[in-house]
């Protein structure tokens, strides 16, 4: 299979790739605390697995195509702050992805996909903004894959497919746990048990459920306040079989999106996260708001002179 690692390739080898049949895959996720039972690299593990699985499926289904995997960028914004979390400013996340994308676009690469395992609203928007900027400037297809897909998964829209892949219906307890899942809970603990069980602390089965209403989720660092342990959901219910089934469904959905993007049937802007439409989460919101407030103050001062 023609899967290559970007960092291992020489310039002539890269330049020899057929630009019409080469996909560059970027992996971007932060180092972030995920409770007392999971490593800080959970999001990056998930994103890298997705990137590698997409690369494998892509070259299997498209004869003569090459997938080039770039090194993982351990960066992200809208994170929960604790020891081990490395928070990168939203604008820096966006601008770094723009720089990566433009470097690849200037080299003639036409298809760039971004895989991400972090669900911070501003982080998702930064990736989508970067993809949109590079696509418009260079007339290529750069797309962030996971924003809308993860949103639909967490909203329970893939439940029938998950149950079919799992071979059984989810219990009411599992359905409730999935509905309350957000960070270091049922899915991420299940995923790590499946992918890297050696990195899951043995006492996770004793962790109590941590459910938070929407009003609490608007407070910065809410899972770590008032004695919170830094996770949101039900890690004690974790099941590797659940992770395997959900990942298979997620990959199927992701490949439908990838095929549509590569064939030109889907435009990147058609599959953005819902957060993209909310001005509060846009990279330029606060600078623009500050500039508008300053201008309003100047106008008021001028009128009162």
Residue pairs with C-beta under 8 A, 6 or more apart in sequence:
1 56
1 59
1 60
2 59
2 64
2 65
2 66
2 67
3 52
3 55
3 56
3 59
3 66
3 67
3 68
3 69
4 66
4 67
4 68
4 69
5 68
5 69
5 71
6 14
6 24
6 68
6 69
6 70
6 71
7 70
7 71
9 68
14 68
14 107
15 107
17 66
17 68
17 109
18 64
18 66
19 108
19 109
19 110
20 110
21 62
21 64
21 65
21 66
22 65
22 66
22 67
22 68
22 109
22 110
22 111
23 55
23 58
23 65
23 66
23 67
23 68
23 111
23 112
23 113
23 262
24 68
24 70
24 104
24 109
24 111
24 112
24 113
25 51
25 54
25 55
25 67
25 68
25 69
25 70
25 112
25 113
25 114
25 115
26 51
26 70
26 73
26 97
26 100
26 101
26 112
26 113
26 114
26 115
27 44
27 47
27 48
27 51
27 69
27 70
27 71
27 72
27 73
27 114
27 115
27 116
28 47
28 72
28 73
28 75
28 76
28 93
28 97
28 114
28 115
28 116
28 127
29 43
29 44
29 46
29 47
29 72
29 73
29 74
29 75
29 76
29 116
29 117
29 118
30 43
30 44
30 74
30 75
30 76
30 77
30 79
30 85
30 86
30 87
30 88
30 118
30 120
30 123
31 40
31 41
31 44
31 74
31 84
31 85
31 86
32 40
32 42
32 43
32 76
32 79
32 80
32 84
32 85
32 86
32 118
33 40
33 80
33 81
33 82
33 83
33 84
33 85
33 224
33 230
34 40
34 42
34 183
34 184
34 188
34 230
34 231
35 183
35 184
35 207
35 223
35 229
35 230
35 231
35 235
36 201
36 203
36 207
36 229
36 230
37 184
37 189
37 200
37 201
37 203
37 204
37 207
37 231
37 235
38 184
38 188
38 189
38 192
38 199
38 200
38 201
38 204
38 231
38 235
39 45
39 192
39 196
39 199
40 84
40 85
41 74
42 117
42 184
42 188
42 191
42 192
43 76
43 116
43 117
43 118
44 72
44 74
44 117
45 117
45 191
45 192
45 195
45 196
46 117
46 188
46 191
47 72
47 115
47 116
47 117
47 118
47 146
48 72
48 115
49 195
49 247
50 115
50 117
50 145
50 146
50 250
50 251
50 254
51 69
51 113
51 115
52 69
53 247
53 251
54 67
54 113
54 115
54 145
54 251
54 254
54 255
54 258
55 67
55 69
56 67
57 251
57 255
58 65
58 67
58 255
58 258
59 65
59 66
59 67
61 255
61 259
62 262
70 100
73 96
73 100
74 86
75 86
75 88
75 92
75 93
75 96
76 87
76 88
76 93
76 116
76 118
76 120
76 123
77 87
77 88
77 89
77 90
77 92
77 93
77 120
77 122
77 123
77 126
78 90
78 118
78 120
78 121
78 122
78 123
79 85
79 86
79 87
79 118
79 120
79 123
80 183
80 221
80 223
80 224
80 230
81 87
81 221
81 224
82 224
82 230
88 96
90 122
90 123
90 125
90 126
90 283
91 126
91 283
93 123
93 126
93 127
93 130
94 126
94 127
94 129
94 130
94 133
94 283
95 130
96 130
97 114
97 126
97 127
97 130
97 131
97 134
98 130
98 133
98 134
101 112
101 130
101 131
101 133
101 134
101 138
101 142
102 134
102 137
102 138
104 112
105 112
105 134
105 137
105 138
105 140
105 142
106 138
109 140
110 140
110 141
111 140
111 141
111 142
111 261
111 262
112 131
112 134
112 140
112 141
112 142
112 143
113 142
113 143
113 145
113 258
113 261
114 127
114 130
114 131
114 142
114 143
114 144
114 145
114 146
115 145
115 146
116 123
116 124
116 127
116 144
116 145
116 146
116 147
117 146
118 124
119 150
119 154
119 182
119 183
121 273
121 275
121 278
121 281
122 275
122 281
122 283
124 144
124 146
124 147
124 273
124 275
124 276
125 147
125 273
125 275
125 276
125 281
125 282
125 283
126 283
127 144
127 147
128 144
128 147
128 268
128 272
128 273
128 276
129 276
129 282
129 283
130 142
130 144
131 142
131 143
131 144
131 268
132 142
132 268
132 269
134 140
134 142
135 141
135 142
135 143
135 268
141 261
141 262
141 264
141 268
142 268
143 257
143 261
143 268
143 271
144 268
144 272
145 254
145 257
145 258
145 271
146 254
147 271
147 272
147 273
147 275
147 276
148 271
148 272
148 273
148 274
149 250
149 253
149 254
149 257
149 271
150 273
151 273
151 274
152 158
152 253
153 246
153 249
153 250
154 178
154 181
154 182
156 175
156 178
156 179
158 246
158 249
158 250
158 253
159 170
159 175
159 178
161 249
161 252
162 170
162 242
162 245
162 246
162 249
163 169
163 170
165 244
165 245
165 246
165 248
165 249
166 241
166 242
166 245
167 245
170 178
173 237
174 186
174 237
174 242
177 185
177 186
177 209
177 233
177 234
177 237
178 186
178 187
180 209
180 211
180 232
180 233
180 234
181 187
181 232
181 233
181 234
182 212
182 217
182 232
182 233
183 223
183 230
183 231
183 232
183 233
184 230
184 231
184 232
184 233
184 235
185 210
185 231
185 232
185 233
185 234
185 235
186 233
186 234
186 235
186 237
186 238
186 242
187 233
187 242
187 243
187 246
189 200
189 204
189 235
189 238
190 238
190 239
190 240
190 242
190 243
190 246
191 243
191 247
192 199
192 200
193 200
193 238
193 239
193 240
193 243
194 240
194 241
194 243
194 244
194 247
195 243
197 240
204 235
204 236
204 238
205 236
206 236
207 229
207 231
207 235
207 236
208 236
209 233
209 234
209 236
210 223
210 228
210 229
210 231
210 232
210 233
210 234
211 232
211 233
212 222
212 223
212 232
216 222
219 225
222 228
223 229
223 230
223 231
223 232
224 230
257 266
257 271
259 265
260 266
261 268
275 281
276 282
279 285
